[in-house]
């Protein structure tokens, strides 16, 4: 048996796609930006410790740094990974957004079809009390429930 999708369910889907998943993607994009910011700035700082093409040791004329090259490769891979995860989360958000819209579109189509059905006098008599919701002053109107004990 298929579960019924109602407004609260659609609201939860909307919150996941529009609120939660974009924030999760932002965490990964922020991580990618932090890793990207770990590039050498050209000044003396802690970031220079792993710079590529620097003297292997102080005073050395050799300008290669295996640690710097390894760090650059790792940094680039981390940046790509964080960005890819962020992109994947946003693709998931778009999928949820499209699913929610499909439910809404179907609901609108069905609502229009019901209204067309009800507007046809062969299907529904608006003057027949037994075929319409109870009037507020009718005996079969539910009214308000009694207070709870």
C-alpha positions as a printed Julia matrix, in Angstrom:
149×3 Matrix{Float64}:
   0.0    0.0     0.0
   1.4    3.39   -0.98
   1.74   6.01    1.74
  -0.13   9.25    1.3
   1.95  12.4     0.87
   0.47  15.41    2.66
   1.43  19.04    3.18
   3.57  18.36    6.25
   5.58  15.79    4.31
   6.1   18.24    1.46
   7.19  20.9     3.95
   9.77  18.51    5.42
  11.06  17.72    1.93
  11.24  21.45    1.18
  13.23  22.05    4.39
  15.67  19.27    3.56
  16.23  20.53    0.0
  16.2   24.28    0.68
  17.53  24.58    4.24
  19.5   21.58    5.49
  21.32  20.26    2.42
  22.58  23.69    1.25
  24.03  24.22    4.73
  25.7   20.82    4.64
  27.14  21.63    1.19
  28.45  24.91    2.59
  30.45  23.01    5.24
  32.22  21.09    2.48
  32.73  24.19    0.34
  34.15  26.01    3.37
  36.55  23.12    3.94
  37.6   23.32    0.27
  38.22  27.07    0.67
  40.28  26.5     3.84
  42.39  23.86    2.11
  42.77  26.11   -0.94
  43.92  28.92    1.39
  46.77  26.71    2.61
  48.76  27.65   -0.5
  51.93  29.61   -0.02
  51.38  33.34    0.09
  55.0   34.18   -0.79
  55.66  35.67    2.65
  57.39  34.11    5.62
  54.71  32.31    7.54
  53.7   28.86    8.63
  52.17  28.33    5.18
  55.65  28.61    3.68
  56.8   25.52    5.56
  55.5   23.23    2.82
  56.09  25.48   -0.16
  57.14  23.83   -3.38
  60.37  24.97   -5.07
  62.05  26.18   -1.92
  65.52  25.27   -0.68
  65.56  21.74    0.67
  67.37  23.07    3.74
  68.51  26.58    4.7
  71.29  27.77    2.41
  70.76  24.98   -0.12
  70.9   25.84   -3.81
  68.59  22.93   -4.65
  65.09  24.34   -5.09
  62.88  21.33   -4.75
  60.91  20.2    -1.79
  59.42  16.69   -1.77
  57.31  17.65    1.24
  56.05  20.74   -0.56
  55.21  18.76   -3.7
  53.47  16.06   -1.64
  51.52  18.7     0.28
  50.47  20.44   -2.94
  49.18  17.16   -4.37
  47.34  16.29   -1.15
  45.93  19.81   -0.83
  44.63  19.74   -4.4
  43.04  16.31   -3.87
  41.39  17.43   -0.63
  40.06  20.56   -2.31
  38.61  18.5    -5.2
  37.12  15.98   -2.75
  35.44  18.61   -0.56
  34.08  20.41   -3.6
  32.79  17.17   -5.12
  31.0   16.2    -1.89
  29.45  19.67   -1.7
  28.34  19.4    -5.33
  26.86  15.94   -4.69
  24.89  17.23   -1.69
  23.46  20.04   -3.82
  22.55  17.57   -6.58
  20.7   15.56   -3.92
  18.9   18.73   -2.84
  17.85  19.35   -6.44
  16.54  15.78   -6.7
  14.44  16.26   -3.57
  13.23  19.6    -4.94
  12.15  17.95   -8.19
  10.39  15.12   -6.32
   8.5   17.65   -4.19
   7.51  19.57   -7.3
   6.3   16.36   -8.95
   4.02  15.71   -5.97
   2.75  19.29   -6.13
   2.15  19.12   -9.87
   0.29  15.82   -9.52
  -1.77  17.23   -6.68
  -2.73  20.26   -8.78
  -3.69  18.06  -11.74
  -5.78  15.84   -9.48
  -7.37  18.87   -7.82
  -8.33  20.26  -11.23
  -9.71  16.86  -12.28
 -11.79  16.64   -9.1
 -13.19  20.13   -9.65
 -14.12  19.26  -13.26
 -15.82  16.11  -11.99
 -17.73  18.03   -9.31
 -18.75  20.74  -11.78
 -20.42  18.17  -14.06
 -24.1   17.84  -13.02
 -24.1   14.2   -14.17
 -21.55  13.43  -11.44
 -22.48  15.75   -8.58
 -25.64  17.56   -7.56
 -24.69  20.64   -5.52
 -28.31  20.92   -4.3
 -28.49  17.4    -2.84
 -27.72  17.61    0.92
 -26.66  13.95    1.04
 -23.98  14.6    -1.63
 -22.48  17.68    0.0
 -20.75  18.56    3.26
 -23.16  19.14    6.15
 -24.3   22.72    6.6
 -23.23  24.39    9.85
 -26.79  24.54   11.16
 -27.69  20.96   10.14
 -28.17  18.13   12.62
 -25.38  16.11   11.03
 -22.79  18.93   11.31
 -20.03  17.86   13.71
 -19.79  21.26   15.43
 -17.09  21.62   18.04
 -16.0   18.72   20.2
 -16.71  18.73   23.9
 -13.81  19.81   26.15
 -11.43  17.08   27.16
 -11.55  15.95   30.78
